[in-house]
Amino acid sequence: MHVVAHRQEECARIAQAISSALRSLAAVREAVDRLNVFPVPDGDTGSNMVRTLEGMARTLEEFEARGDGGDCGTVAARGALLAARGNSGVILAQILGALVRSLSDEGVSAASWMRGLRAAAAGARSAVLSPKPGTMLSVIEAASCAADPAEAIAAARRAEERTPTQLAVLAQAGVVDSGGAGLVVVLEAMSAALGFGTPVGPYPWLEAAPLPLASVADLSSSELEDAGGGEDLRFEVMFSLEAPERQVEALRVVWAGLGDSIVVVGDGSVWRCHVHTNELAAAIQAGIDAGRVRDLSVSDLSEQVEEVAWVQAAPRAPLANPPQTAVVAVGLGEGIARLFRSFGVAAIVAGGQGSNPSIGELSDAVLSTRSKRVIVLPNNANILATAKAMLSVVDAEVSVIPTVHVVQGFAALMAYDPESSLEENEARMAEAARRVRWGEVTRALRDGTTNAAQFHAGDAIGIAQDGIVASGTTPESALEALCEYLLGADGEILTVLVGDQADRSAAVECLERVQARHEGLEVEVLDGGQPLYPYLVGVE
């Protein structure tokens, strides 16, 4: 009993250290995002690292709540691995996994911390196919060569300060490496929480003036290539892979011929795989050939870089050849904006629940399309009236399709043809939108009861056309109940947009249960990045 109690105490200390790191990194996430130049200037390094820490913290919390014994370090490492997002998140998962396993196996001490740093550095090096100096790998390498925790923190800081001398792209932008900056914050917070007497902050590289990301996005491909970022690789492919190690080695070999920024980390049975490539189908097929692919996500890196520049600097150039019929869509969230553009939306107006655009903003967006025929998707009931009022002030043929939710907007766009007439598009898109049942998950502001649900302030609730139809203690439990309500007996396609603060891996697990109960159901999980609502749901 004494041994079990001691292990539980050690696990609690590790969980507190991870929670401290999460709070510290979340507080500077936007600043870390602004430093993001290498390997792609898409402004998401801090966000990806926070998502990884959230996965580990949540896994440790669930492990402690169960109290069923087991290996705290292995469980926590798996949580970070499955939650990892982006190049920086996958490398951080490898580093954190090695650290917590060492602390769990040997007990929390300065010696186990240093052994964990050495294991983390070795694991991170092996995970990255073509490691480059001047990145977070340089930071963990420097920390691992120190004699004690205090020296390790000092060495990590010095390594981070040197990164602009190692990567030309950082020097040109006048910034340090973003992944390294986030890693220093994580290591300092954990070391201090574990009682090693090490300092925390300040971080002069995060307190500097915000980086004008538009100028970074304009870096030439040759400059990025000289820095080690490879050629103009358009897609970021990520997935979890269940496969034996020999198959993973084969995947690495195939990917080496298809792209760059290749990172593969795992625990021997489950691997988190990341690559930048132009050969999208081949990269995914290589994973399928190696084993079972899960939690697949594909991001258009060129759209992400363009979006960062557009949001931070100036409006995008007008379309050179406007389509016969253009579309203006209203929405909030980086992922939603990327999806809109992938469907050919000509102009996006920021707006949604609690953020209603004006008539002037809508009319300006219509005019910016340079098309004489425009369809407007308001995607919110509160914006519908404004959109209709805008019709009298614009010099164009404009049709407002009464979409009251963003998932209806996406369904309408599935029927959009830029070279068809306004009337043809209006008929097809309106019918497609009508076929969608929509819902959303958010938090209750006060206690309440409906015919379908009873909830307290702070609970997660599922809202549909009929009002509050589901509730739960977590957003995922409310999501599962909401999906069942919307699917009914005839739902065939289920689409879920994941919000900026939501847990994608937990949502995928929840939706796998839903899919198992509905034969033939197609499920699509997309990163919407929307605020306020962890999940937006559509059923066709």
N, C-alpha and C positions, 0 to 999 in steps of 0.2 A: 504493500500500500504506500509505503514511504517513497519508493522509487516512482510509482505512478504519479503521486502528488508532486514530486519534484519535476517530473517531465511536464506536467501540466503548468507548473509555475514558469518553467523555461519557455514553453510555448506561448504563454501569456505575455512574457517579456518580448518575444519576437513579434507577436501581433501588435503590441504597443509601438514597437520600433517602426514597423511597416505603416501603421496608422499615422505616426508622426511624420514619416517621409511623405505620405500621401498629402497630408495637410500642408506641408511646406512646399511641395511641388505645385499643388493646386493653386496656392497663393501667387505663384509667379508663372503660371502656365502661359498666359498671354505674352509675357516678356520673352519666354523661351521660344514660343512660336515665332515671334518677330525676328529672332536670330536665325531662323531656319533658311540656310542657303544651300547646304550640301546634304545628300546628293541631288536633291530636287528642291527648288525654292518654293515649296507649296504651303509653308506656314502651319505645319501640324505636328512638329516634333514634341512640343510640350504636351499637347492634347493626347498624342499616342502614348507617351510615357505615363501620363496620369491614368489612362484606361488600363494599362498593364498593372499599375499599383492597385487600382480599384479591384481588379480581379483577384489579386493575391490577398488583399485585406478582407474581401468578402468571403473567400475560401477559408481563411483562418478563423473568421467570426463563426462560420457554420461549423467548422471543426471543433471549436471550443464549446459551442452550444450542444453538440452531440455528446461530448464527453465520453466517447467510446474507445479512447486510447488510439493507438496507431502512430504512424510516423508523421509528426507535425511538418517537418521540413519537406518531405516528399509531397504531401498534400498541398502545401503552400506553393511549391515550385510548379506543380501541375496547374494550379489556379492562375499563376502569372502567365504560364505558357499559353493556355487557352484564351486568355484575355488579350494577349499581345496584339498590337496594331502597328503597322508601319515598320520600317527598317529599325528605327530607334527603339520602338516598343519590344520587338523581338530580341534585340541585343540586350535590352534591360532585363527581360525575362530570364535570359541565360545567366546574367550576372546575379540577379536576386535569387535565382534558384540555387546557385552554388553557395551563396552566402547563408541562406536560411538552412540549407542542408548541413552545412558545417556547424552552425550554431545549435541546431537541434541534435545532431549526432553526438557532439562533444560537450555540450553545455555552453552557456553564454560566458565567454571570457575574451580577454584581449587576444590570447593565443588562437582561439577558434575563429575569431573575427579575421585575423591575419591569414590563417590558412584558407578561410573562405574567400578572401580577396585573391589569393594566388590561384585557387581553383576557378574563380570567376574569370580572371584574366586569361587563363589557359582555355577555358570553355568558350569564351567570346572569340578568341583568335581562331579556334577550330570551326566555329559556327559561320564565320564570314569567309566566303570563298576567296575574295581578293581584298584583304584588309589594307586600309590606307592610314598613314600617319596623319595626325591633326584631327582625329575624331574621338568619340567616346572610348574607343579601344585604347588610344594613347593615355587617356585619363585613368582607366582601370589598370592598365599596365604599370603606370607610375606608382599608383597607390599600392599595388601588390608587391613592389620591390622594397617597400619601407620596412622598418624594424618594429614599429608599434603603431597603434591607431592614430595618435597625434601626428606622427610623421607621415602616415598615409594620407591624412587629410591635407596636410601642407603640400605633399607631393602632387596630389590630385589637382589642387589649385594651380600650382606652377605649370603643370601639364596643360591645363585648360588655357592659361594665359599664353602659352606658346603656340596654340593651334593655328593662329593666323600666319605664323612663320613656316608652317608645314603644308598648308593648303592655300594656293594662290587665290582661289575663289573667295576664301574668308578674308584675306588681306585686302582684296579689291573692294569688298563690301564693308570693310572696317568693323568686322564682328569676330567673336570667338565662335567655336563650334557649338551648335545648339544642343546636340545630344550630350556632349561633354558638360555643358552648363547644367542641364537637368540632372546628370549623374552626380555632379558635385553636391547639389542640393540634397539629393537622396542619401548619399553616403554620410554627409554631415548630420542630417537629421537622425538617421539610424544610429550612428556612432554615439551621438549625444544622448539619445533615448536609452541606449544600452548601458550608459553610465561610464563611458571611457574618458570623460573629461575633455572632450574635443569641442572646439568652438563651432558656432553656427552663424554663417554670414559675417558681414554683409557681402553682397555680390555686385561689385562695381560694374561688371559686364552686363548685368540685368538692369542696373539703374541708369545706364546711359540713355541718350535720346533714342526714341523709337526708330527702328530701321525703315527707310523708305523702300518697302518691298517691291514697288513697281520697278525701281532701278535694278534690283537684283534679278527680277524676272526677265529683264532685258539683256542679261549676260549672254554672250554668244555661246554657241554650242562648242566652239573650239576652246573657249576659256573653261567651260565645265569639263570638257574632255581632258584638258591639261591638268585639272584638279583631281582627276580620277573618277569623274562622274559618268564617263562613258559618252556614247553618242546620244542623239535625240531619241530617247526611249520613251514611248508614249504611255504604256500601261504598267500599273503596279498590280501584281497578282499575289494574293495571299490565301493560304488555306491551312487547315489542320490535316495531318496525314497519319493514318494508322498503317504502319508498315514496318517490316524488319529493317535493321540497319543497313544490310547489304543493298536493299532496294533504294534506300535513301541516298546511298553513295552513287547509285546509278542515276538518280534524279539530279544530283549535283552535277554530274558529268554532262547530262543532256542540257541542263540550264546554262552551263558555262558557255555553250555554243549559241544560246538564244538571247542572252541579256547580261545585265550587270546588277550590282547591289544585291547579290545573292546571299541570303542568310537562312540557315536551317538549324533550328535548335530543337532538342527533344529529350525524352527520358528513356529512350530505348524502345518504346512502343508507340507513343504519340509524338508527332513532330509538328512544329510551326514553321511554315515555309514561306519565303518572301523573295520576289524577284521583280526587277524592272525589265520590260521587254517590249518589242514590237510584234513578236510572234505569239499573239494571245492564245490561239487555239492549241499550238504546239506546246506551250508552257503548261497549260491546263492538262492536256493529254498526257504529258510526262508524269504528272502527279497521279492521274488515273491508272497509268501503267504500273506505277510503283506500289499502289495500295488503295486504301479507302480514303477518298477526299471528302472533307466536311468543312462547313463554315467558310465556303469559298467567297471571296470578295475581289472585285476588279475595280480599280479606280483609273480614270483617265487623267494622267499626270499633266498633260498639256492644258486641260480644262482647269485643273487645280491651280496651276501657275498663273493662268490667265485670270482666274477669279481673284487671286490674291492681289494681282496688280490692279485689277478693275476696282475692287473694293477700296484699296488703299490710296489710289491715285486719281484716276480720271475715268469718265465714261468710255466705253469701247467705241471704236470707229463704227460708223454706220455701215449697214450692209451694202456691198458694192452692187449687187443685183437683187433687189428686193423680190420676194416671191409674189406670185399672183395673189395669194392670200396669206397674210402674216398672222401670227398669234402673239398676244400680250397676256402674260400670266402673272398672278399675284401669289406670293408665297414668302416664307421665312425659312432660313436654314441653308447652309452651304451645300449639303448633299441634294436638297430639293432643287436648288438653283442649277447644279450640274445636271441633274436628271431632266429638268426643263430644257436646257440647252441641247442635250442629246436628242430630244424630240424635235428640235428645230424651232423652239420658241425664240422669237426675234427680240423681245424686250421683257425683262422681269421687273416687277414693282414689288418692293419690300412691303409686306403687309400680312396680317393674319389676326388671330384673336388678340384683342388689346392693342393692335397697331394698324389702324385703318388708314389707308392712303387717301389723299385728297383728290377732288375732281381734276385739279391741275396736274397732279402727278400722273394720273391715269391718261389724261389727254396728251401730256408730253411723251409718255411711253408710246402711245399710238402713233404720234407724229414721227418719233425716232425710227420707226420701222421703214419709213419712206414708201410704204405700200398704200395703194388706194383702197384696198379691202383688208379689213383687220377683224379678227375674232378676239374677244376679250374673255378670259377665264378668271372671274373674281375669286373663286375657291373659298368663299366665306359668306355666310348669310348676311353678316353686317356690312359687307362691302358691295353686295349685289345692288342695293339702291343707288349707291354712289356711282357705280359703273353705268347704270342705266341713265342717271342724270348727266353723265359725261357725254352721252350721245349727241346732245344738242350743241356742244361747243367744239366739236372737231370737224374738220373738213375732209372727211373720208367716209366710205361705206363701212360701218362698224356694226357688228353683231355681238351681243353679250349672251353667252351661254350660261344659264343659271346654275353653275356649279357652286355648291355651298360647302364643299370640303375639298382639300387638295387631292385626295385620292380620286375623287370624281374628275378633277382636272387631268390627272394622269390617264384615266380611262378615256377621256375625250381625246387626248393627244394621240392615243393609239389609233384613232380613226382619222387623224389629220393628214391631209395631202396638200402640200404648199402650192401645187400646180393646178388644183381643182378650184372651182368657183367658190365664192363666198356661200352661196346657197347650198351647194353640195356638201361643203365642209360643215356648215351649220347643222344640217339634217343628220349627218352621220355622227358628228361629235356629240350633239345633244342626246341622241339615242344611246350612244355608248355611256355617257355620264349617267343617264337614267337607270342603267342596268346595275349600277354599283350601290351596294349598301355600305355605309361608312360608319366608323366609330373611332374613338380616341381614348387614351388612358391619361389621367392626370391625378392630382391630389385633391382630396376634399378639404375645403376651408372650414367646415363646421359639421357637426353631427347631423345625420339625416336618415330618413327612411322612405323608400319608394316601394311600389308593388314588387319590384324585382330584387331589391338590395337594401341592406341596412349597413350603415357605415358611421365612423367617427371622424372627427377632424384629424387630418394627417393620413388617413387611409387612402389607398389607391382606389380609384373608381373608373369604371368603364362607361363612356357616354356614347349613345347611338342616336339615331333620328328620334327615337321614342323617349329619350331622356336617359337618366342613370339606370343602367341595366345590369351592372356588375360591380363588385367591390372585392377588395382583398387587402391583406397586410403588406403585400409587395406589389410593385407595378406588374410583375410577371404573372402573379396569381390573378390580378384583375384582367390582364391581357388574355389569359387562357379562357376565362369565363366570357369575356367580351367576344372572342373569336367564335366560341360555341354558339353564342346568341346570334351573331351575324350570319354564320354558316347555315343554320337551320337544316333543312333537309335537301336543299338544292344548291348550295354553294359549291363552285367548282375551282375557283382561283382565289387564293388568299394572299394579299400583299400587305406587308408591314413595313412602315418607315420608322427607323430607329432614331430617337432624338439625341441631342447633344450631351445629355447627362445620363442616358440610358445604358444598360448593360446588354450589349449585343449577344454575347455568348449565352447569357441566361435566357434571353428571348428565344434564341435558336433551340435551346433545350425544351423550352415550354412549347414551341411550335411543333417540334417533333412529336410530342405527345398528342397534340391536336391532330396532326396529319395521320398518326397511327389509327385514330378513331374514325377517319373519313376516307374511305377507299377512293382512290383516284384523285384526291385533292392535290392541286399544285400549290406550292407555297413559295413565295419570293420575299426575301428579307433585304431591304435596301437601307443604306445610311442616309437619313434625311437631314440630320443635324438640326432639327427644329427645336426651339426653346419651349419651355412650359409643359409640353406633352411628350412624355417618354416614348409613347408609341402611337402612331396613326395607322388605322386599319381600313382596308378596303376588301370587299368580297364581291366577286362577279359570279 
